Amino acid sequence: MKKEKKYSEAIQEIEAIITDIENETIDVDLLTEKVRTAVGLIKLCKSRLRSTEEELENVLKEFEKPDEPEKPDDTENNPKRKTQIEEKNSLFS
């Protein structure tokens, strides 16, 4: 099973191919193969960038969601809580 390249590895390989083309150090017989390799790596990088952008958008959407509203105080149906509130109020009276 072939391990998929990391984004940074793909960029480095693309840059190396570009340098070889610019310096004319690639043999003509290998040029087509190198260009095909570069195109495949560029597609990989674009795909990674798209998926990263989508993930970041989802994270930011989740971050921007308002907090859950607090549950209303159910003092009326909770005698213990009602007693606690009454005790606190009596301290300040």
HELIX and SHEET records of a PDB file:
HELIX    1   1 TYR A    7  GLU A   22  1                                  16    
HELIX    2   2 VAL A   28  GLU A   64  1                                  37    
HELIX    3   3 THR A   75  ASN A   77  5                                   3    
HELIX    4   4 PRO A   79  LEU A   91  1                                  13    
END                                                                             
